[in-house]
């Protein structure tokens, strides 16, 4: 009988199991929602697909969904963030995993195709790739009751589909939940981004100039943590409201062309492509570090950087050194992939506990509902409040009623 998974090496499972066991200790909100949902039977015999950064916290979400009675199919929303040992551990546990670290794009699309042809009942998406594939291949979406979208980039793609009248399926903007963007995007990304950068570079941040490109919820967190580490923070923005907010938060705001010569560390967080370009890199200091905290690996124009540089070396784990004409050297971290996962351990487990609990709650909502119109929905208030209340309970924080 053919195994219903594709991973790099199933023998890595024991290493992945250790990681999953560790994070599970710090995810009590997911455990609490499991207890609330298990008697409803909403997940029983349903097929659920996850296309999301595949690491230990994600694995625990997948296992909770499986424990609730669903058949679970998983791939990674970004091959650079895939942890092969975690993928192997999930496969060993009976989850249908199709993922391999740094898989080429065509191979990644083949994983999505393999999963979706099994006619899912609901999906968890992180960036919108499953959603896009379902729209390109509607024959796979006949059973879809809903799509739960995790991140800003994916929600923007859904909004565009809805605006043009092309959205085929009901979807919930999980990213817009208060218990997601206030905590995951700001505190989770803020901490894990700097954990990854400092571990990869072994560099001091205090006294350095950090340029944060984009001041959304992720940029806010990255800037705040950099300031807490003693950095001088410069923010670049195209949105006047966000630029003014950054200024009132105490940060210097400049156009990127003027910030480029100042930065020791650059962190992109916009969700847009090629926001850091060759004309900016030419102005940077010798020894500047470039990293990306956005979902996709296209915020730094690495393709043109590779063509422009006269020399390229991998000088340290997940650090690429580019020598430009004239001899100046700049460094790209984690190949421009999402730095906190591609170059680190991802968000803290107790932060992702909240985000994944919103996902679980939204899946339960879809699977428990009758027919819903194909539009983009907000996270139901009762789910957002339930997750936050469960978090307060787990932390033994009490409020007035």
Secondary structure, 3 states (H helix, E strand, C coil): CCCCCECCCHHHHHHHHHHHHHHHCCCHHHHHHHHHHCCCCCCCCCEEEEECCCCHHHHHHHHHHHHCCCEEEEECCCHHHCCHHHHHHHHHCCCEEECCCCCCHHHHHHHHHHHHCCCCCEEEECCCHHHHHHHHCHHHHCCCCEEEECCHHHHHHHHHHHHCCCCCCCEEEHHHCHHHHHHHHHHHHHHHHHHHHHHHHCCCCCCCEEEEECCCHHHHHHHHHHHHCCCEEEEECCCHHHHHHHHHCCCEECCHHHHCCCCCEEEECCCCCCCECHHHHCCCCCCCEEEECCCCCCCECHHHHHHHCCEEEEEECCEEEEECCCCCEEEEEHHHCEHHHHCCCCCCHHHHHHHHHHHHHHHHHHHHCCCCCCCEECCCHHHHHHHHHHHHHHHCCCCCC
